[in-house]
Amino acid sequence: MTDHGHELGNHTWSHPTLTGLTTAAVRSEIERCRDRIAALTGGPGAFFRPSAAQHATPEVLRLAGAAGYRSVLSYDVDSRDFTDPGPVAIRRAVATSSAGSVVSMHLGHPGTLAALPGVLADLGHRGLTPVTASALFR
């Protein structure tokens, strides 16, 4: 993936709702994923984004920082693709994005894959270009 210009980041080991976990369990979710990414790629990834939450809690920010993540991402556009609403609904949701938006989308959903060419075309027609998180927050 990285050879094709994609950027990897930590999104927790097993994608739980972090607010329902103990501090030790949240730390483990962050560190276990960090360690696996580092073992596979030589680095932990530039960013952390909590699973099952738009924004990190103060505790998650602290634990991510302690794990080496100076930057914790949030998103402002939720495609809701994980609910499998279909390509048209996903495109409609992403159409609310603007320059600088971070859009939440997920791998492993057929509707997401089907919507992606149209999403990219829609963004292009609006003069918007998808970039990596590092490029966006440079």
N, C-alpha and C positions, 0 to 999 in steps of 0.2 A: 504494500500500500504506500509506504513512504517513497518507494522508487518512482511512483506515479504522481508525486507532489502532494499527497495527502499528509495530514498531520495527525499524530496520535496523541490522545490525552487520556487521563484517568477519569473514569465514570463509575468507579467502584467495582469490586470483584464480582458481586452477584446481583447487582441492581436492586437493592432493597429500598424501602422507605426509611431513610436514615433517622427521621424523628422518632421512630418506634424502637430504636436500638439503644443499648447502653453505650457509654463513652468508649469502652474497650472494644465493643463490636464495630462501632463507626471507625475507630482507629484501624482495626484489622481490615475492614473493607477497603479503606484508602491505601494502606500499606501493602496489602496483598496484591492489589492491582498494580500499584507502582512497581513493586518488585518483579512482577511478571513481565510488564512492559519493558523494564530495564534489562531483564534477562534476554528478551527476544530482540531488542533493538539497540541496546547499549546505553539507553537513557530512559528516564521516567516519564517522558512526555512533558510538554511545556505547561499544560494547564490541567486543572481539576474541575469537573462539573459534577455536583451532587446528583445522584439518581433520585427519581420520583419527587423532584422539587424544582421550582423555577429559580429560587434563590437559596443560598446557603444560610444556615443559622449561624449565630456567633460561634457556637461550639464547633460546627463543621469548618468554618473559616480557620479557627485556631488549630484544629487537628490537621487540616490540609496544609497549613503553613508549617506545622511541626514536621510533616512528612516531606517537606521541601517544595511545596507548591506556593510560589509567591503570588500567583494569579488564580483566582477561582471564577469560573464563568457562570453567567446567568444567561437567560434568553428573553427576548421580548416578543417573539412570534412563536406560537405553539401550533404546529401543523395538525396536531391531534392524530397524526398518521398511525400511531400505535393502537388506535381504536378501530382501525381498518374501515374508514368511512368511504373509501373509494377515491380514485384519482381526481375527480372533479372537486370534491370537498377539500382535498389536500391542496390543490391549486388555488382554490378560493381563499383558504386560510393563509397561504404563503403570499398571496397578492396584497396582504395588509402590510408587508414589509417595506422598509424604506432604507436609504443609504445608512449603513452602520448597524442595521438589524442583525441580531443573532437568531437564527431560525432553528427550532428543535425538530429534527427528523430522525427516523430510526431505520436501521438495517433490518432485514428479515421480514418485511411486510410487502406483499405483492403490489398493493395499491401505491406504496411509496415508489417502488421501482417503475410502475406504469406512469406515475405522475411526474417523475423527475425530468424527462425530456420537455414536457410542457412547462414545468416550473422554470427550468433554465431559459426556455424561449421567452416566457413571460417577463422574467427579470431582464433579459437582454433587450426586449422591446422598450423597457422602461429605463434603459441606460444603466442598469445595475449589473455588477459582476461579482459572482461568488469568489471569496478569497479565504485563505486559512485564517484561523484565529490570530496567529502571530502577525500576519499582514494587517488585519483589521485593527489590532490594538498596538501597532508600532508607534 
